[in-house]
């Protein structure tokens, strides 16, 4: 078992590389999940990305990426290191773990990571969704001018709410400062329950699934699985877990969005949100953005496992040479 600092570096580097690659798809996922029936601005992921580039420029696709890149390092590092720590403590006499114990380790890792995940997602969602609200307000066929929604005070500077004006961006720091000022620390932790509801089952599914898929690629129990097999296992486990917990992700996105468009309902909590979505939009609404989320999580966790496999952290800590070089 490699040392903790090396593990933290592996998780951090993997998070940064992964987020940079898939962030535009994640932005599309947030915007698609926040759309209500009859008020669709985007038809699909591709349509969303094309419209985003047209109205906000290329870097519009990376709105909210800075906060994600800043916090994804501690988030991924906590998740991976916690899972390894709990797996290590749950394995009896160095023997293999039962699937139940693997799930238990994953559950504990998911509970640890929400400390960072919740505020990160909270800030990221405000920035990602601002463009959708501005686009919705530019569509006169969707919203009668007399029924323009009043935006939340925190986000009133995010975009001018007068139709056809060019958007003026607000930073994550401004949103965080204003949230702390108006709502205290719990403002940043809004949607904590929904985040737990998403991340704990995700980890319970992902870690055992990855471990067992990866085992299939090992030439012998003592050897490690080949480089490409770790990547494929990470992709398959990541996308499977992502789609499985997508309903919780939709609820989390809705609860954490402070600013609403016209006629968009507010929710008092997880159960209220589940109920209203089911009643007004039907069960299919819980699968909104599922394809995007699978496309985000597959490469993200594939890259994570590759970083672990190569041993970037160990190399930086000068514990060993990179595996790809030494082979």
C-alpha positions as CSV (number, residue, x, y, z in Angstrom):
1,X,0.0,0.0,0.0
2,X,1.5,3.3,-1.1
3,X,1.8,6.2,1.4
4,X,-1.0,8.6,2.0
5,X,0.7,11.7,0.5
6,X,1.4,9.8,-2.7
7,X,-2.3,8.7,-2.8
8,X,-3.5,12.3,-2.3
9,X,-1.3,13.5,-5.1
10,X,-2.6,10.7,-7.4
11,X,-6.2,11.7,-6.6
12,X,-5.5,15.4,-7.1
13,X,-3.7,15.1,-10.4
14,X,-6.3,12.7,-11.7
15,X,-9.1,15.1,-10.7
16,X,-7.5,18.1,-12.4
17,X,-6.8,16.2,-15.6
18,X,-10.2,14.7,-15.6
19,X,-12.2,17.9,-14.9
20,X,-10.3,19.8,-17.6
21,X,-11.3,17.1,-20.1
22,X,-15.0,16.7,-19.3
23,X,-16.1,20.0,-17.7
24,X,-18.2,21.2,-20.7
25,X,-20.2,18.0,-20.6
26,X,-20.8,18.6,-16.9
27,X,-22.0,22.1,-17.6
28,X,-24.5,20.7,-20.2
29,X,-25.6,18.2,-17.5
30,X,-26.4,20.9,-15.0
31,X,-28.4,23.0,-17.6
32,X,-30.3,20.0,-18.9
33,X,-31.2,18.9,-15.3
34,X,-32.5,22.3,-14.4
35,X,-34.8,22.7,-17.4
36,X,-38.5,22.3,-16.8
37,X,-41.1,21.0,-19.2
38,X,-42.4,23.6,-21.7
39,X,-39.4,25.8,-20.9
40,X,-36.7,23.9,-22.7
41,X,-33.9,26.1,-24.0
42,X,-31.7,23.1,-25.0
43,X,-32.8,19.9,-26.8
44,X,-29.7,17.8,-26.0
45,X,-26.2,17.9,-24.8
46,X,-24.8,18.8,-28.2
47,X,-27.5,21.5,-28.7
48,X,-26.6,22.9,-25.3
49,X,-22.9,23.1,-26.0
50,X,-23.4,24.7,-29.4
51,X,-25.8,27.3,-28.0
52,X,-23.4,28.0,-25.1
53,X,-20.5,28.6,-27.4
54,X,-22.6,30.9,-29.6
55,X,-24.0,33.0,-26.7
56,X,-21.1,32.9,-24.2
57,X,-18.0,32.0,-26.3
58,X,-15.7,29.0,-26.0
59,X,-14.9,29.7,-22.4
60,X,-18.6,29.9,-21.6
61,X,-18.4,26.1,-21.5
62,X,-15.9,26.4,-18.7
63,X,-18.0,28.6,-16.5
64,X,-17.5,27.4,-12.9
65,X,-14.4,25.4,-13.9
66,X,-12.1,27.4,-11.6
67,X,-14.0,26.5,-8.4
68,X,-14.1,22.9,-9.6
69,X,-10.4,22.7,-10.4
70,X,-9.6,24.3,-7.0
71,X,-11.7,22.0,-5.0
72,X,-11.6,18.8,-7.1
73,X,-8.0,18.0,-5.8
74,X,-9.0,17.8,-2.1
75,X,-12.3,16.1,-3.0
76,X,-10.8,13.3,-5.1
77,X,-7.9,13.0,-2.7
78,X,-10.2,12.6,0.3
79,X,-12.5,10.1,-1.6
80,X,-9.7,7.8,-2.8
81,X,-7.5,8.0,0.3
82,X,-10.5,7.4,2.6
83,X,-11.6,4.4,0.5
84,X,-8.0,2.9,0.7
85,X,-7.8,3.6,4.4
86,X,-11.1,1.9,5.2
87,X,-10.4,-1.0,2.9
88,X,-7.0,-1.5,4.6
89,X,-8.7,-1.5,8.1
90,X,-11.6,-3.8,7.0
91,X,-9.4,-6.5,5.4
92,X,-8.9,-9.3,7.8
93,X,-5.3,-10.6,8.1
94,X,-4.4,-9.1,4.8
95,X,-6.9,-11.4,3.0
96,X,-9.3,-10.2,0.4
97,X,-12.4,-8.1,1.2
98,X,-16.0,-9.4,0.9
99,X,-18.2,-7.4,-1.4
100,X,-20.1,-6.2,1.7
101,X,-16.9,-4.9,3.3
102,X,-15.9,-3.3,0.0
103,X,-19.3,-1.5,0.0
104,X,-18.8,-0.4,3.6
105,X,-15.4,1.1,2.7
106,X,-17.0,2.9,-0.3
107,X,-19.9,4.2,1.9
108,X,-17.4,5.7,4.5
109,X,-15.4,7.3,1.6
110,X,-18.5,8.9,0.2
111,X,-19.4,10.3,3.6
112,X,-16.0,11.8,4.0
113,X,-15.9,13.6,0.6
114,X,-19.1,15.6,1.0
115,X,-17.2,18.0,3.3
116,X,-15.6,19.4,0.1
117,X,-18.1,18.3,-2.5
118,X,-21.2,20.1,-1.2
119,X,-19.8,23.7,-1.2
120,X,-17.9,23.0,-4.5
121,X,-21.1,21.8,-6.3
122,X,-23.1,24.6,-4.7
123,X,-20.9,27.3,-6.2
124,X,-20.3,25.5,-9.5
125,X,-24.0,25.0,-10.2
126,X,-24.8,28.8,-9.7
127,X,-22.1,29.6,-12.3
128,X,-23.0,26.8,-14.7
129,X,-26.8,27.5,-14.7
130,X,-26.6,31.3,-15.0
131,X,-26.2,31.0,-18.8
132,X,-29.4,28.9,-19.1
133,X,-31.4,31.5,-17.1
134,X,-30.1,34.3,-19.4
135,X,-30.9,32.2,-22.5
136,X,-34.4,31.6,-21.2
137,X,-35.0,35.3,-20.6
138,X,-33.8,36.0,-24.1
139,X,-36.5,33.7,-25.5
140,X,-39.7,35.9,-25.6
141,X,-41.8,32.9,-26.7
142,X,-41.1,31.1,-23.4
143,X,-41.5,33.8,-20.9
144,X,-44.0,36.7,-21.0
145,X,-42.1,39.9,-20.0
146,X,-44.4,40.6,-17.2
147,X,-43.7,37.2,-15.6
148,X,-39.9,37.4,-15.5
149,X,-38.8,35.6,-12.3
150,X,-37.1,37.6,-9.7
151,X,-33.6,36.2,-9.3
152,X,-32.1,35.4,-6.0
153,X,-30.2,38.3,-4.4
154,X,-27.0,36.2,-4.4
155,X,-27.2,35.9,-8.2
156,X,-28.7,39.2,-9.2
157,X,-25.3,40.3,-10.4
158,X,-24.6,37.1,-12.2
159,X,-26.6,38.2,-15.2
160,X,-28.6,41.3,-15.8
161,X,-32.1,40.1,-15.8
162,X,-33.2,42.4,-18.6
163,X,-33.7,40.4,-21.8
164,X,-31.2,40.9,-24.6
165,X,-28.4,42.4,-22.5
166,X,-25.0,40.8,-22.6
167,X,-24.3,38.7,-19.5
168,X,-22.1,40.0,-16.8
169,X,-20.3,37.2,-15.0
170,X,-20.0,36.9,-11.2
171,X,-17.2,34.9,-9.5
172,X,-17.4,32.0,-7.2
173,X,-15.7,34.1,-4.5
174,X,-18.4,36.7,-4.7
175,X,-21.2,34.1,-4.5
176,X,-19.4,32.3,-1.6
177,X,-18.9,35.7,0.3
178,X,-22.5,36.7,-0.2
179,X,-23.8,33.2,0.8
180,X,-21.7,33.3,4.0
181,X,-22.9,36.8,4.7
182,X,-26.6,36.2,4.2
183,X,-26.9,32.5,5.3
184,X,-23.8,31.6,7.2
185,X,-21.9,28.4,6.7
186,X,-25.1,26.4,6.1
187,X,-25.6,28.5,3.0
188,X,-22.6,26.8,1.4
189,X,-23.8,23.4,2.7
190,X,-27.3,23.7,1.1
191,X,-28.2,20.3,-0.4
192,X,-25.9,18.4,1.9
193,X,-28.5,15.7,2.4
194,X,-29.0,15.3,-1.4
195,X,-25.2,15.2,-1.9
196,X,-24.9,12.4,0.7
197,X,-27.8,10.7,-1.0
198,X,-25.9,10.8,-4.3
199,X,-22.3,10.3,-3.3
200,X,-22.6,7.5,-0.7
201,X,-24.5,5.1,-3.0
202,X,-22.1,6.2,-5.8
203,X,-19.1,5.1,-3.8
204,X,-20.9,1.9,-2.6
205,X,-21.5,0.9,-6.3
206,X,-18.2,2.3,-7.8
207,X,-15.5,0.9,-5.5
208,X,-16.5,-2.7,-5.3
209,X,-17.5,-2.8,-9.0
210,X,-14.1,-1.3,-10.0
211,X,-12.2,-3.7,-7.7
212,X,-14.0,-6.8,-9.1
213,X,-13.7,-5.7,-12.8
214,X,-10.0,-4.9,-12.3
215,X,-9.5,-8.4,-10.7
216,X,-10.7,-9.9,-14.0
217,X,-7.8,-8.3,-15.8
218,X,-5.1,-9.6,-13.6
219,X,-2.9,-12.3,-15.2
220,X,-2.4,-13.8,-11.7
221,X,-3.6,-12.8,-8.2
222,X,-0.1,-11.4,-7.4
223,X,0.2,-9.3,-10.5
224,X,-1.5,-6.0,-11.2
225,X,-4.0,-5.6,-14.1
226,X,-2.6,-4.0,-17.3
227,X,-2.7,-0.2,-17.7
228,X,-5.6,-0.2,-20.3
229,X,-7.6,-2.7,-18.2
230,X,-7.5,-0.3,-15.1
231,X,-8.7,2.5,-17.4
232,X,-11.6,0.5,-18.9
233,X,-12.6,-0.8,-15.4
234,X,-12.6,2.8,-14.1
235,X,-14.7,3.9,-17.0
236,X,-17.3,1.1,-16.8
237,X,-17.6,1.4,-12.9
238,X,-17.8,5.2,-13.0
239,X,-20.5,5.4,-15.7
240,X,-22.6,2.6,-14.2
241,X,-22.5,4.2,-10.7
242,X,-23.2,7.7,-12.2
243,X,-26.4,6.5,-14.1
244,X,-27.6,4.5,-11.0
245,X,-27.6,7.6,-8.8
246,X,-28.7,10.1,-11.4
247,X,-32.2,10.7,-9.8
248,X,-30.4,11.9,-6.6
249,X,-28.2,14.1,-8.8
250,X,-31.2,15.8,-10.4
251,X,-32.7,16.5,-7.0
252,X,-29.3,17.8,-5.7
253,X,-29.0,20.1,-8.7
254,X,-32.5,21.5,-8.3
255,X,-32.1,22.0,-4.5
256,X,-28.7,23.8,-4.9
257,X,-29.9,26.2,-7.7
258,X,-30.6,29.4,-5.9
259,X,-31.8,31.4,-9.0
260,X,-34.9,30.2,-10.7
261,X,-36.4,31.0,-14.1
262,X,-40.0,32.1,-14.6
263,X,-42.6,29.6,-13.3
264,X,-39.8,27.4,-11.9
265,X,-40.9,26.0,-8.5
266,X,-38.9,26.1,-5.4
267,X,-38.4,23.1,-3.1
268,X,-38.4,22.9,0.7
269,X,-36.3,19.7,0.9
270,X,-35.4,16.3,-0.7
271,X,-38.8,14.7,-0.3
272,X,-40.6,17.8,-1.5
273,X,-38.3,18.0,-4.5
274,X,-38.8,14.3,-5.4
275,X,-42.5,14.6,-5.1
276,X,-42.9,17.8,-7.2
277,X,-40.6,16.5,-10.0
278,X,-42.5,13.2,-10.1
279,X,-45.9,15.0,-10.2
280,X,-45.1,17.7,-12.7
281,X,-42.5,16.2,-15.0
282,X,-42.9,12.4,-14.5
283,X,-40.3,9.7,-13.8
284,X,-38.3,10.4,-16.9
285,X,-37.2,13.8,-15.4
286,X,-35.0,11.8,-13.0
287,X,-32.9,10.6,-15.9
288,X,-32.2,14.1,-17.2
289,X,-28.5,14.5,-17.9
290,X,-27.9,10.8,-17.2
291,X,-26.0,10.4,-20.5
292,X,-23.9,13.5,-19.8
293,X,-23.1,12.2,-16.3
294,X,-22.0,8.9,-17.7
295,X,-19.8,10.7,-20.2
296,X,-18.4,12.8,-17.4
297,X,-17.8,10.0,-14.9
298,X,-16.4,7.4,-17.3
299,X,-13.2,9.2,-18.3
300,X,-12.9,11.0,-14.9
301,X,-12.6,7.7,-13.0
302,X,-10.7,6.0,-15.9
303,X,-8.1,8.7,-15.6
304,X,-8.1,8.4,-11.8
305,X,-7.3,4.7,-12.0
306,X,-4.6,5.3,-14.6
307,X,-2.9,7.9,-12.3
308,X,-2.9,5.3,-9.5
309,X,-1.6,2.7,-11.9
310,X,1.3,4.8,-13.2
311,X,2.1,6.0,-9.7
312,X,2.4,9.7,-10.3
313,X,2.2,10.5,-6.6
314,X,4.9,7.9,-5.8
315,X,7.1,9.4,-8.6
316,X,6.7,13.0,-7.2
317,X,7.5,11.8,-3.7
318,X,10.6,10.1,-5.2
319,X,9.5,6.7,-4.0
320,X,9.8,5.0,-7.3
321,X,10.0,5.5,-11.1
322,X,6.9,5.8,-13.2
323,X,5.5,2.4,-14.0
324,X,5.2,3.1,-17.7
325,X,8.9,4.0,-17.8
326,X,10.2,1.2,-15.7
327,X,8.4,-1.5,-17.7
